[in-house]
């Protein structure tokens, strides 16, 4: 394996330790070889030889890349390209939201505001993608959401499926990944606020139907209004 030394290391002017060099070179290798999640990586010994660094430096580099979900270690099988998911970001932001419980939920409020901004930014492509488009799965999800809300029950799984399905037709899949990441943060931290009120559940449930209707009719202003209705109960608790 021949490692390339220019791609990643040129991004910083600070001196690189053996570990940071190994991190950069492993990333370079994945990119240069065009590897995908699940593809095999060189062995630890091979990395040491090719990089000219110690085994401890390679192990430290691998631990860092595993934490970032760039590398996956399967004991007894070797190292592979990780899923490169947003899991590390989600875990970091969740921890940030929990770190200062006395800050009036500032961390969670920031996350919700970013999610609102993203949803509003996607109003035009979503309404374009769903204009006059019918999907029995979305109809069922909205029906289930409203039914659960009427009984004072949470609809966490249905909410996730609804927002995921709504973004699936879009060409840019990063939108979907970002929305899922913020949904995960939102869902895992909201229970800290206590049980939601029945009227809040009902209002949020109605907002899902309003979003779907606005998307299918191509009504961008109505879609924005439905987003506001969707998050209003949560923002009221956080302010």
C-alpha positions in Angstrom: 0.0 0.0 0.0 1.5 3.4 -1.1 0.2 6.3 1.1 -0.1 9.8 -0.4 1.1 12.6 1.8 -0.3 15.7 0.3 -4.1 15.6 0.4 -4.9 15.8 4.1 -1.7 17.1 5.6 -1.9 20.3 3.6 -5.0 21.3 5.5 -3.0 22.4 8.5 0.1 24.3 9.3 0.7 22.9 12.8 3.3 20.2 13.3 1.8 16.7 13.0 2.5 14.0 15.5 2.9 10.4 14.3 -0.7 9.7 15.3 -2.1 12.6 13.4 0.0 11.7 10.4 -1.4 8.2 10.5 -5.0 9.6 10.7 -4.4 11.8 7.7 -2.8 9.0 5.7 -5.5 6.4 6.4 -8.1 9.0 5.2 -5.9 9.6 2.1 -5.8 5.9 1.4 -9.6 5.5 1.6 -10.1 8.4 -0.7 -7.4 7.5 -3.2 -8.6 3.9 -3.5 -12.2 5.0 -3.8 -13.2 2.7 -0.9 -16.8 2.5 0.4 -18.3 1.5 3.8 -17.5 -2.1 4.5 -14.4 -2.3 2.3 -11.3 -3.8 3.9 -8.3 -1.8 5.0 -4.6 -2.8 5.4 -3.6 -4.6 8.5 -2.2 -2.8 11.5 1.3 -4.2 10.7 1.1 -3.0 7.1 0.1 0.5 8.2 3.1 0.7 10.5 5.4 -0.4 7.7 3.9 1.9 5.0 3.7 5.0 7.3 6.9 4.5 9.1 5.3 5.0 12.4 5.0 3.0 15.6 2.3 0.5 16.3 1.1 2.6 19.2 0.7 5.6 16.8 -1.3 3.5 14.4 -3.5 2.1 17.2 -4.2 5.7 18.5 -5.0 6.8 15.0 -7.4 3.9 14.5 -9.1 4.5 17.8 -9.7 8.1 16.7 -11.1 7.1 13.3 -13.3 4.4 15.0 -14.8 7.2 17.2 -15.5 9.2 14.1 -17.1 6.2 12.4 -14.5 6.4 9.6 -13.0 3.0 10.5 -14.6 -0.1 11.9 -12.6 -2.8 13.7 -14.0 -6.3 13.5 -12.1 -8.4 16.0 -10.7 -11.5 14.3 -11.4 -10.1 10.9 -9.5 -6.9 10.5 -10.2 -3.2 9.8 -12.8 -1.9 7.4 -14.1 1.4 6.2 -16.8 2.6 8.6 -20.3 3.9 7.8 -19.0 7.5 8.1 -22.4 8.3 9.6 -23.4 11.3 11.6 -23.4 9.3 14.8 -20.4 11.1 16.4 -22.0 14.5 15.7 -25.3 13.3 17.2 -23.6 11.9 20.3 -21.6 15.1 20.8 -24.6 17.4 20.4 -26.7 15.3 22.7 -24.0 15.5 25.3 -23.8 19.2 24.8 -27.6 19.5 25.3 -27.2 17.6 28.6 -24.1 19.2 29.8 -25.6 22.4 31.3 -29.0 21.5 32.7 -29.3 24.8 34.4 -29.1 26.9 31.2 -32.8 26.9 30.5 -32.3 24.1 27.9 -30.3 26.5 25.7 -28.5 23.6 24.0 -31.7 21.8 23.1 -33.3 25.1 21.9 -30.3 25.7 19.6 -30.7 22.3 18.1 -34.4 22.7 17.5 -33.9 26.1 15.9 -31.4 24.6 13.5 -33.8 21.9 12.6 -36.5 24.5 12.0 -34.2 26.4 9.7 -33.4 23.2 7.8 -37.0 22.3 7.4 -37.9 25.8 6.1 -34.9 25.8 3.7 -36.2 22.5 2.2 -39.8 23.8 1.7 -39.4 24.5 -2.0 -37.7 21.2 -3.0 -40.1 19.2 -0.8 -43.2 20.8 -2.3 -41.8 20.4 -5.8 -41.0 16.7 -5.2 -44.4 15.9 -3.7 -46.7 18.1 -5.8 -49.6 15.9 -6.9 -47.7 12.9 -5.7 -49.6 10.3 -3.6 -48.1 7.8 -1.2 -50.2 5.4 0.9 -47.4 5.1 3.4 -47.4 8.8 4.3 -51.2 8.7 4.5 -51.0 5.8 7.0 -48.3 7.5 9.0 -50.3 10.7 9.4 -53.4 8.7 10.4 -51.4 6.8 13.0 -49.8 10.0 14.3 -53.2 11.7 14.8 -54.7 8.5 16.4 -51.9 8.2 18.9 -52.0 11.9 19.7 -55.7 11.8 20.4 -55.0 9.1 23.0 -52.2 11.2 24.6 -49.5 8.9 23.4 -46.2 9.8 21.8 -45.6 9.0 18.2 -41.8 9.0 18.1 -41.3 6.2 15.5 -44.1 7.5 13.2 -42.6 11.0 13.4 -39.2 9.8 12.3 -40.7 7.7 9.4 -42.8 10.7 8.3 -39.9 13.1 8.0 -37.6 10.5 6.5 -40.1 9.6 3.8 -40.9 13.2 3.0 -37.2 13.8 2.1 -36.5 10.6 0.2 -37.4 11.9 -3.2 -34.9 14.7 -3.0 -31.7 14.3 -5.0 -29.4 15.6 -2.2 -29.3 12.7 0.4 -27.3 14.9 2.8 -30.6 16.6 3.6 -32.0 13.3 4.8 -28.9 12.5 6.8 -28.9 15.9 8.5 -32.6 15.7 9.3 -32.2 12.2 10.7 -29.3 13.4 12.9 -31.3 16.3 14.3 -34.3 14.1 14.7 -32.3 11.7 16.8 -30.9 14.5 19.0 -34.4 16.0 19.4 -36.0 12.7 20.3 -33.4 11.6 22.8 -33.3 15.0 24.7 -37.0 15.9 24.6 -38.0 13.4 27.4 -36.0 15.6 29.7 -38.7 18.1 29.4 -41.4 15.9 30.9 -44.6 14.4 29.5 -46.1 16.6 26.7 -49.6 18.0 27.1 -52.5 16.4 25.1 -53.1 19.7 23.3 -49.4 19.9 22.3 -49.5 16.4 20.9 -52.7 17.1 19.0 -51.3 20.4 17.6 -48.1 18.7 16.4 -50.0 15.8 14.9 -52.2 18.2 12.9 -49.1 19.9 11.7 -47.9 16.7 10.1 -51.1 16.5 8.0 -50.8 20.2 7.2 -47.2 19.7 6.0 -48.2 16.8 3.8 -51.2 18.6 2.3 -49.1 21.7 1.6 -46.4 19.6 -0.1 -48.9 17.8 -2.3 -50.6 21.0 -3.3 -47.3 22.8 -3.9 -48.2 25.5 -1.4 -44.9 26.7 0.0 -46.3 29.4 2.3 -48.6 26.8 3.8 -45.7 24.4 4.2 -43.8 27.1 6.2 -46.9 27.7 8.3 -47.2 24.0 9.1 -43.5 23.9 10.2 -44.2 26.8 12.6 -47.2 24.9 14.0 -45.1 21.7 14.2 -42.4 23.2 16.5 -44.5 25.8 18.4 -45.4 23.6 21.3 -41.8 22.5 21.8 -40.4 26.0 21.5 -43.0 27.2 24.1 -41.6 24.7 26.6 -38.0 25.7 25.8 -38.4 29.4 26.2 
